[in-house]
């Protein structure tokens, strides 16, 4: 088809070549490539469930056209850890009960990673602002904030991998 284009993405450290249409979102492409850790929520940029890192910056993949990302680096929540070793954020979310239904969790962790990369010692107000694009109907956010602060301490103390 005339509106198809071949692009190369580095997804979780692995180069992937794929053919897309001009109007395909990154969310559609990632799920088509079987990255199901990227959740399809509202598909309007309101919930943050589809957040991924593009060159280290959190974006809603439902609002991002894949055609603009040729030769860019994409990290999903499963790309944060090293093999079986969880990233401190993944570990803290698990250990501190910050995961209930789990649907919003990948997006929350991705947003938290972006926040901590920019500010390794955030206040709760920093987290409120940084997570304002992520909706969770289960947790009430207190445990989410606690997990992020716990992971931030581990990361500041040199416990981050990846």
Buried (B, 14 or more C-beta within 10 A) or exposed (E): EEEEBEBEBBBBEEEBEBEBBEEBBBBBBBBEEEBEBBBBBEBEBBBBBBBBBBEEEBBBBBBBBBBEBEEBBBBBBBBBBEEEEBBBBBBBBEEBEBBBEEBBBBBBBBBBBBBBBEEEEBEEEBBEEBBEBBBBEBBEBEBBBBBBBBBBBBBEEEEBEE
